[in-house]
């Protein structure tokens, strides 16, 4: 399976990506992890990416596409891969499509996990971390023990979450129709327990 995984912050995308990766025995490749690994490996593309990262600049599309090509050529991706966090724009999606087809490894699907914005806010804003252990809790769904020393991360502040959701919605406004026009888009309801969402994901990808 070769899959692009889409979903707004707090949609459960990471959880479902991990389940699919284990189920199909393929790697889940996040852009951030890939960039850090390439920089650590010191490949020519990795060094080029590092120069942009260290300058606080966005890594250009052609460099990221090159890194994706390097990554999916590794032995663990022979039977497929899940791309998490890339592409983010139609230009990136188009470049990725051309590259994968040239490699004889076109995408099987792009999976979007849909969750109402109000629930995304609730999931993110009510998260807390125990600064002693690093354990993540949720004030509503997974309350912390009385002794926990809780921290509310900056990323989980409401204003920050609202901004991240706005950015995601602006990005996918064109990206989702792009995959829909190519009959690759699968959308699933992300409301419910992780197991319930996994069942919907499996059914959607079997279509």
N, C-alpha and C positions, 0 to 999 in steps of 0.2 A: 504494500500500500504506500502510495506517495500522496501526502495530504498537507494542505495549508490549513492551519487552525486559527480561526478568527473568533473574537469575543471581547467585549469591553472589560475594563478592570473590574474585578470582583465577580465575574460571570462564572467562575469555576473552570475556566479554560485550562489553567495549569493542571488542575486535578484530573480532568478528563484526558488531557494530553498524556499524562503519566500512565493512566489506565490503558490507553490505546497502545502506547509504546511497549508496555509490558505484555499486553495481550497479543500483539503482532510480532514481538521481539525485534523491534526496529527502534532507532534512536529518535528522541525528541530533540530537535535542534533549535535552540533559542538564539536569536541574533546576538544578544549580549554575551552569552556563553561562547558562541562561535568566535566573536571578535576577541574576547579575552584569551581564548585558546590559541588563536592564530598569532596574537601578539607574543604569547609565551613561547610558541614554537619557533618564532623568528623567521617564518617563511617570507619571501619577498612581498607577497600581498599582506601578510601579517605586519611587517614593518611599515608598509605604506599606510595601513589602517591605523597603526599606533601613532603615526605622525599626526594624523587628523585628531585622534582621540586626545592626545597629549596637548594639542593646541585648543582643545575645547570646541572643536568643529564637528559637524556631522560627517560621517564617512560617506563618500560619494557612492551612488547606486552601483556604478560599474565595479567598484572595489568589493562591495558587499556581494554582488552577484558572483564575482570571481571566487570569493571565500565560500559561498554556498556550493559552487562547483567543486572546489577542493574538498569540502566536507563530505558531500554525498558520494565522492569517489572512494571514500575510505571503506574498508571491508565490512564494517558493521552496518553500512547503509545499502549493502548489495540488494537486500530484499525490500527496501523501502525506507521511508523517513517521514517525520512529521515536522513541518516548519512552523515554529511558534514565534510570532512577532515580526514576520516578514512574509510577503511584501506588505508595505503600508500605503502605497500609492499605486495608481493605475500604471504609471511609468515603470515602477518596480515590478509589478505583476506581469506586464508585457515583456520586459526584459527576461524575467525568470521563465516565462512560458517559452520564449524562443530558445533559451539556453537548454532547458530540459528536453525539448523536442529534438534539438540537435544532438543531445546525448542519448536519445532513444528512451528517455525516462519521463514521459509527460505525466502531469498530475492526474490523479484519480478523482480527487474531490477537493473542494474548499468548504470547510465546516464552520458555520457561524452558530454560536450559542447565544440565544436571545434571552435577556432578562430585563424586566421593567426597570426604568431608571430609579424609581423610588426604592426598589429592593436592592439595587446595586449600592445606593447611598447607605442604606441601613447596614448592609454587609460590611462595607468598608469603614464607615464612620464609627461603628460600635466595636471595632477590633481594638484589642489592647495586648501589649506584650509584657510579660513578667521580666523585669530587667535582671533578675537574679539568674533565671534559667533560659531565657530566650523563648520560652513557650508562648505561643499565640493563643489568646482566648477571644471569645465574643461575648459581650455583655448580655446578649439575648439568647443566643443559641448554644454557647459553650462557656458558661460563667466561670470565672476564676475562683480558686479557693480563697478563703479569708486572708491567708498569710501572703498572698501574692503582692509584689510591689510593681504596680502597673504603670506602664508608660504608653502615652497616646502618640504614635509616630506622626511626624509632619505630613507624610504621604497619606495618612488617614484622616487628616483634618477636612472638614466639609468643603471649605473653599477650594482646597487642592484637589479633592475628589471630583468636585463639579467641573473644574478646569480640565482634568484628565478625561472625563466623560465627553465634554464638549469637543476636545481634540480628537477623540476616537470617532465620534459621530461624524465629524467633518471629514475624517480620513475615509471612512467606509461608505460615505454617501455615493462615491463613484466606484469603489472597489467591489461592493456587493453586486451591483448590476453588471460589472465586468465579468464576474464568474457566472452569474446567472445566464448571461447571453451565451456563454460557452457550455451551458448545461452541466456545470461542475458544482454549483452551489447547493449545499444541503443546510437547512436551518433546523435547529432543534430548540425546544422549550427548555430553558435552563433553570426553571423553578421546580424545586423539589429536593429530595435527598440526592446525594451523589450517586447512589445506586440507581435511582429512578432515571436520572439524567443519562447515566451510562447506557441504560437499556434503550433509551430514545436514540442516543448517538449510534449505537450498534445497528439499530433498525434503519436509521437514515443512511448509513454508509453501505448497507446491504442492498439498497434500491438501485 
